[in-house]
Amino acid sequence: MTRSKLSLEERVQLLEDREEILRSLIDYGELLDTRDLDAWAELWAEDGEFEMSTGRTARGRAAIREMLAAVIENNPPAVIHMEMNPRIIVDGDTARSTMLYGVGRTQDDGLTRVVWFGHHHSRHVRTPDGWKIHYRRNTVDLPETGHP
């Protein structure tokens, strides 16, 4: 259905849905940066699936959390995720999104540099607890040498 055929109530709902999904996309990076993996895991649907750019895949919220805990254990704490250019398409109780992201890391010389750029390709699902990530595939478009 085109936007012009939506009622005002449907248009407001669409805006609220997009805002909630956008908030979860932004929270994703912030929660990783602060290493709050419990809150980060709550962004995922119980049966979610995460396909990392490294080829690692996990299914289920607990397995996804465990996989990320192992990844960040070997990463320095001074990491920042930058989420940009969101595109969110809502279709009823499901949605898909793409978002450009960059990762900055403090180097041995004390300077923070962007070390890679990529895209999140996600599918979202509406649950009784709000919108959750049901599937995400990360790609790295401009990698650093030795990307973990």
ZASESE-614207 format. One record per residue: x, y, z of N, C-alpha, C in turn; residue number from 1; residue in one letter. Coordinates in steps of 0.1 Angstrom, whole numbers. Layout:
N
+-------+-------+-------+-------+-------+-------+-------+-------+-------+-----+--------+
|   npx |   npy |   npz |  capx |  capy |  capz |   cpx |   cpy |   cpz | num | residu |
+-------+-------+-------+-------+-------+-------+-------+-------+-------+-----+--------+
|     X |     Y |     Z |     X |     Y |     Z |     X |     Y |     Z | NUM |      A |
...
+-------+-------+-------+-------+-------+-------+-------+-------+-------+-----+--------+
This chain:
148
+-------+-------+-------+-------+-------+-------+-------+-------+-------+-----+--------+
|   npx |   npy |   npz |  capx |  capy |  capz |   cpx |   cpy |   cpz | num | residu |
+-------+-------+-------+-------+-------+-------+-------+-------+-------+-----+--------+
|     9 |   -12 |     0 |     0 |     0 |     0 |     9 |    12 |     0 |   1 |      M |
|     6 |    22 |    -8 |    14 |    34 |    -9 |    10 |    43 |     3 |   2 |      T |
|    20 |    52 |     7 |    18 |    60 |    18 |     5 |    69 |    17 |   3 |      R |
|     3 |    73 |     4 |    -9 |    82 |     2 |   -22 |    75 |     5 |   4 |      S |
|   -22 |    62 |     5 |   -34 |    55 |     8 |   -35 |    51 |    23 |   5 |      K |
|   -25 |    54 |    31 |   -26 |    51 |    45 |   -34 |    61 |    52 |   6 |      L |
|   -41 |    56 |    63 |   -48 |    66 |    71 |   -38 |    73 |    80 |   7 |      S |
|   -42 |    84 |    86 |   -33 |    91 |    95 |   -28 |    82 |   106 |   8 |      L |
|   -37 |    74 |   112 |   -33 |    64 |   123 |   -22 |    55 |   117 |   9 |      E |
|   -24 |    50 |   105 |   -14 |    40 |   100 |    -1 |    47 |    97 |  10 |      E |
|    -1 |    60 |    93 |    11 |    67 |    90 |    19 |    70 |   103 |  11 |      R |
|    11 |    73 |   114 |    18 |    76 |   127 |    24 |    63 |   132 |  12 |      V |
|    17 |    51 |   130 |    22 |    38 |   135 |    35 |    35 |   127 |  13 |      Q |
|    35 |    38 |   114 |    47 |    36 |   106 |    59 |    44 |   111 |  14 |      L |
|    56 |    57 |   114 |    67 |    65 |   119 |    72 |    60 |   133 |  15 |      L |
|    63 |    56 |   141 |    67 |    51 |   155 |    75 |    38 |   153 |  16 |      E |
|    71 |    29 |   144 |    78 |    17 |   141 |    92 |    20 |   136 |  17 |      D |
|    93 |    29 |   127 |   106 |    32 |   121 |   115 |    38 |   132 |  18 |      R |
|   110 |    47 |   141 |   117 |    53 |   151 |   122 |    42 |   161 |  19 |      E |
|   114 |    33 |   165 |   118 |    22 |   174 |   129 |    14 |   168 |  20 |      E |
|   128 |    10 |   155 |   138 |     3 |   149 |   151 |    11 |   148 |  21 |      I |
|   150 |    23 |   144 |   162 |    32 |   144 |   169 |    33 |   157 |  22 |      L |
|   161 |    34 |   168 |   167 |    35 |   181 |   175 |    22 |   184 |  23 |      R |
|   169 |    10 |   180 |   176 |    -2 |   183 |   189 |    -3 |   174 |  24 |      S |
|   189 |     2 |   162 |   201 |     3 |   154 |   212 |    11 |   160 |  25 |      L |
|   208 |    22 |   166 |   218 |    31 |   173 |   223 |    25 |   186 |  26 |      I |
|   213 |    19 |   194 |   217 |    13 |   206 |   227 |     1 |   204 |  27 |      D |
|   225 |    -6 |   193 |   234 |   -17 |   190 |   249 |   -13 |   192 |  28 |      Y |
|   253 |    -3 |   185 |   267 |     1 |   186 |   270 |     7 |   200 |  29 |      G |
|   262 |    15 |   205 |   265 |    21 |   219 |   266 |    10 |   229 |  30 |      E |
|   257 |     0 |   229 |   258 |   -10 |   239 |   271 |   -19 |   237 |  31 |      L |
|   275 |   -21 |   225 |   287 |   -28 |   223 |   299 |   -20 |   228 |  32 |      L |
|   299 |    -7 |   225 |   310 |     1 |   230 |   311 |     2 |   245 |  33 |      D |
|   300 |     1 |   252 |   301 |     1 |   266 |   301 |   -13 |   272 |  34 |      T |
|   301 |   -23 |   263 |   302 |   -37 |   266 |   291 |   -42 |   275 |  35 |      R |
|   279 |   -36 |   273 |   267 |   -40 |   281 |   260 |   -51 |   272 |  36 |      D |
|   266 |   -63 |   273 |   261 |   -74 |   264 |   248 |   -79 |   268 |  37 |      L |
|   244 |   -78 |   281 |   231 |   -82 |   285 |   220 |   -73 |   278 |  38 |      D |
|   222 |   -60 |   278 |   212 |   -51 |   272 |   213 |   -53 |   257 |  39 |      A |
|   225 |   -55 |   251 |   227 |   -56 |   237 |   220 |   -69 |   232 |  40 |      W |
|   220 |   -80 |   240 |   214 |   -92 |   236 |   199 |   -90 |   236 |  41 |      A |
|   193 |   -81 |   244 |   179 |   -79 |   244 |   174 |   -72 |   231 |  42 |      E |
|   183 |   -67 |   223 |   179 |   -62 |   210 |   175 |   -73 |   200 |  43 |      L |
|   179 |   -85 |   203 |   176 |   -96 |   194 |   164 |  -104 |   198 |  44 |      W |
|   157 |  -110 |   187 |   146 |  -119 |   189 |   152 |  -132 |   195 |  45 |      A |
|   144 |  -139 |   203 |   148 |  -151 |   209 |   154 |  -161 |   199 |  46 |      E |
|   148 |  -161 |   187 |   153 |  -170 |   176 |   161 |  -163 |   166 |  47 |      D |
|   167 |  -152 |   170 |   175 |  -144 |   160 |   187 |  -152 |   155 |  48 |      G |
|   193 |  -146 |   144 |   204 |  -152 |   138 |   214 |  -141 |   134 |  49 |      E |
|   227 |  -143 |   137 |   237 |  -133 |   134 |   248 |  -139 |   126 |  50 |      F |
|   250 |  -133 |   115 |   261 |  -138 |   105 |   271 |  -127 |   105 |  51 |      E |
|   283 |  -130 |   111 |   293 |  -120 |   111 |   301 |  -120 |    98 |  52 |      M |
|   308 |  -109 |    95 |   317 |  -108 |    83 |   328 |  -118 |    83 |  53 |      S |
|   332 |  -123 |    95 |   342 |  -133 |    96 |   338 |  -147 |    92 |  54 |      T |
|   325 |  -149 |    90 |   319 |  -162 |    87 |   313 |  -169 |    99 |  55 |      G |
|   315 |  -163 |   111 |   309 |  -169 |   123 |   294 |  -166 |   123 |  56 |      R |
|   286 |  -176 |   127 |   272 |  -175 |   127 |   267 |  -180 |   141 |  57 |      T |
|   257 |  -174 |   146 |   251 |  -179 |   158 |   236 |  -177 |   157 |  58 |      A |
|   228 |  -187 |   163 |   214 |  -187 |   162 |   208 |  -187 |   177 |  59 |      R |
|   199 |  -179 |   179 |   193 |  -178 |   193 |   200 |  -167 |   201 |  60 |      G |
|   192 |  -160 |   209 |   197 |  -148 |   216 |   209 |  -152 |   225 |  61 |      R |
|   209 |  -163 |   232 |   219 |  -166 |   241 |   232 |  -170 |   234 |  62 |      A |
|   231 |  -177 |   222 |   243 |  -180 |   214 |   249 |  -168 |   208 |  63 |      A |
|   240 |  -159 |   204 |   245 |  -146 |   198 |   253 |  -138 |   208 |  64 |      I |
|   248 |  -138 |   220 |   255 |  -130 |   231 |   268 |  -137 |   234 |  65 |      R |
|   268 |  -150 |   235 |   280 |  -158 |   238 |   291 |  -155 |   227 |  66 |      E |
|   287 |  -156 |   214 |   296 |  -153 |   203 |   302 |  -140 |   204 |  67 |      M |
|   294 |  -129 |   207 |   300 |  -116 |   208 |   309 |  -114 |   220 |  68 |      L |
|   305 |  -121 |   231 |   314 |  -120 |   243 |   328 |  -125 |   240 |  69 |      A |
|   329 |  -136 |   232 |   342 |  -142 |   228 |   349 |  -132 |   219 |  70 |      A |
|   342 |  -125 |   210 |   348 |  -116 |   201 |   354 |  -104 |   208 |  71 |      V |
|   346 |   -98 |   217 |   351 |   -85 |   223 |   361 |   -88 |   234 |  72 |      I |
|   361 |  -100 |   239 |   371 |  -104 |   249 |   385 |  -102 |   244 |  73 |      E |
|   387 |  -103 |   230 |   400 |  -102 |   224 |   402 |   -88 |   218 |  74 |      N |
|   393 |   -79 |   219 |   394 |   -66 |   214 |   397 |   -56 |   225 |  75 |      N |
|   404 |   -45 |   222 |   407 |   -35 |   232 |   394 |   -28 |   236 |  76 |      P |
|   394 |   -23 |   248 |   381 |   -16 |   253 |   379 |    -3 |   245 |  77 |      P |
|   389 |     3 |   239 |   387 |    16 |   233 |   383 |    14 |   218 |  78 |      A |
|   370 |    10 |   217 |   364 |     8 |   204 |   351 |    16 |   203 |  79 |      V |
|   349 |    22 |   191 |   337 |    30 |   189 |   330 |    26 |   176 |  80 |      I |
|   317 |    23 |   177 |   309 |    20 |   165 |   302 |    33 |   161 |  81 |      H |
|   302 |    36 |   148 |   296 |    47 |   142 |   285 |    42 |   132 |  82 |      M |
|   273 |    44 |   135 |   261 |    40 |   127 |   256 |    51 |   118 |  83 |      E |
|   255 |    49 |   105 |   252 |    60 |    96 |   242 |    55 |    85 |  84 |      M |
|   236 |    64 |    79 |   227 |    62 |    67 |   217 |    51 |    68 |  85 |      N |
|   209 |    52 |    78 |   199 |    41 |    80 |   189 |    41 |    69 |  86 |      P |
|   185 |    29 |    64 |   174 |    27 |    55 |   165 |    16 |    61 |  87 |      R |
|   153 |    20 |    65 |   144 |    11 |    72 |   131 |    10 |    64 |  88 |      I |
|   127 |    -2 |    60 |   115 |    -5 |    53 |   106 |   -14 |    61 |  89 |      I |
|    95 |    -8 |    66 |    85 |   -16 |    75 |    74 |   -21 |    66 |  90 |      V |
|    71 |   -34 |    69 |    60 |   -41 |    62 |    52 |   -49 |    72 |  91 |      D |
|    42 |   -42 |    78 |    34 |   -49 |    88 |    42 |   -51 |   101 |  92 |      G |
|    43 |   -64 |   104 |    50 |   -68 |   116 |    65 |   -73 |   114 |  93 |      D |
|    70 |   -70 |   102 |    84 |   -73 |    98 |    90 |   -60 |    92 |  94 |      T |
|   103 |   -60 |    92 |   109 |   -48 |    86 |   123 |   -53 |    81 |  95 |      A |
|   129 |   -45 |    72 |   143 |   -48 |    69 |   150 |   -34 |    69 |  96 |      R |
|   163 |   -35 |    72 |   171 |   -23 |    72 |   185 |   -26 |    67 |  97 |      S |
|   191 |   -15 |    62 |   206 |   -15 |    60 |   211 |    -3 |    66 |  98 |      T |
|   224 |    -4 |    71 |   230 |     7 |    77 |   245 |     6 |    75 |  99 |      M |
|   251 |    17 |    71 |   265 |    18 |    70 |   271 |    20 |    85 | 100 |      L |
|   282 |    13 |    87 |   288 |    14 |   100 |   303 |    16 |    98 | 101 |      Y |
|   309 |    22 |   108 |   324 |    23 |   108 |   328 |    20 |   122 | 102 |      G |
|   340 |    14 |   124 |   345 |    11 |   137 |   358 |    18 |   139 | 103 |      V |
|   359 |    25 |   150 |   371 |    32 |   153 |   378 |    25 |   165 | 104 |      G |
|   391 |    25 |   165 |   398 |    18 |   176 |   410 |    27 |   180 | 105 |      R |
|   413 |    28 |   193 |   425 |    35 |   198 |   437 |    26 |   195 | 106 |      T |
|   447 |    31 |   188 |   458 |    24 |   184 |   469 |    25 |   195 | 107 |      Q |
|   480 |    18 |   193 |   491 |    18 |   203 |   497 |    32 |   205 | 108 |      D |
|   496 |    40 |   195 |   502 |    54 |   196 |   492 |    63 |   204 | 109 |      D |
|   480 |    58 |   208 |   471 |    66 |   216 |   461 |    73 |   207 | 110 |      G |
|   462 |    73 |   194 |   453 |    79 |   185 |   442 |    70 |   181 | 111 |      L |
|   430 |    75 |   180 |   418 |    67 |   175 |   416 |    69 |   161 | 112 |      T |
|   416 |    57 |   153 |   414 |    58 |   139 |   402 |    49 |   135 | 113 |      R |
|   396 |    52 |   124 |   386 |    43 |   118 |   394 |    31 |   112 | 114 |      V |
|   390 |    19 |   116 |   398 |     8 |   111 |   390 |    -1 |   100 | 115 |      V |
|   377 |     1 |    99 |   370 |    -5 |    88 |   356 |     1 |    87 | 116 |      W |
|   350 |     0 |    75 |   336 |     4 |    72 |   329 |    -8 |    66 | 117 |      F |
|   316 |    -9 |    69 |   308 |   -20 |    63 |   294 |   -17 |    64 | 118 |      G |
|   285 |   -27 |    62 |   271 |   -25 |    63 |   265 |   -36 |    71 | 119 |      H |
|   254 |   -32 |    79 |   245 |   -41 |    86 |   234 |   -44 |    76 | 120 |      H |
|   230 |   -56 |    74 |   218 |   -60 |    66 |   210 |   -67 |    76 | 121 |      H |
|   198 |   -62 |    79 |   190 |   -67 |    90 |   176 |   -69 |    86 | 122 |      S |
|   170 |   -79 |    93 |   155 |   -81 |    93 |   151 |   -80 |   107 | 123 |      R |
|   139 |   -74 |   109 |   134 |   -71 |   122 |   120 |   -77 |   123 | 124 |      H |
|   116 |   -80 |   135 |   102 |   -85 |   138 |    96 |   -78 |   150 | 125 |      V |
|    83 |   -76 |   149 |    76 |   -70 |   160 |    73 |   -81 |   170 | 126 |      R |
|    76 |   -79 |   182 |    73 |   -89 |   193 |    64 |   -82 |   203 | 127 |      T |
|    59 |   -89 |   213 |    52 |   -83 |   224 |    61 |   -73 |   232 | 128 |      P |
|    74 |   -75 |   231 |    83 |   -66 |   238 |    89 |   -55 |   228 | 129 |      D |
|    83 |   -54 |   217 |    87 |   -43 |   207 |    95 |   -50 |   196 | 130 |      G |
|   101 |   -41 |   188 |   108 |   -46 |   176 |   122 |   -52 |   180 | 131 |      W |
|   125 |   -63 |   174 |   137 |   -70 |   177 |   144 |   -74 |   164 | 132 |      K |
|   157 |   -75 |   165 |   165 |   -80 |   153 |   163 |   -95 |   152 | 133 |      I |
|   158 |   -99 |   140 |   156 |  -113 |   138 |   167 |  -119 |   130 | 134 |      H |
|   174 |  -111 |   122 |   185 |  -116 |   114 |   194 |  -104 |   111 | 135 |      Y |
|   207 |  -106 |   112 |   217 |   -96 |   108 |   229 |  -103 |   101 | 136 |      R |
|   233 |   -97 |    90 |   245 |  -100 |    84 |   254 |   -88 |    83 | 137 |      R |
|   266 |   -89 |    88 |   275 |   -78 |    87 |   284 |   -80 |    75 | 138 |      N |
|   287 |   -70 |    68 |   297 |   -71 |    57 |   308 |   -60 |    60 | 139 |      T |
|   320 |   -63 |    57 |   331 |   -53 |    58 |   335 |   -49 |    44 | 140 |      V |
|   333 |   -37 |    41 |   335 |   -31 |    27 |   350 |   -26 |    26 | 141 |      D |
|   355 |   -20 |    36 |   368 |   -14 |    36 |   375 |   -19 |    49 | 142 |      L |
|   381 |   -31 |    48 |   387 |   -37 |    60 |   401 |   -32 |    63 | 143 |      P |
|   405 |   -33 |    76 |   419 |   -31 |    80 |   426 |   -44 |    77 | 144 |      E |
|   439 |   -44 |    77 |   447 |   -56 |    76 |   446 |   -63 |    89 | 145 |      T |
|   443 |   -76 |    89 |   442 |   -84 |   101 |   429 |   -82 |   108 | 146 |      G |
|   418 |   -79 |   101 |   405 |   -78 |   107 |   401 |   -90 |   115 | 147 |      H |
|   397 |   -89 |   127 |   395 |  -100 |   136 |   383 |  -108 |   131 | 148 |      P |
+-------+-------+-------+-------+-------+-------+-------+-------+-------+-----+--------+
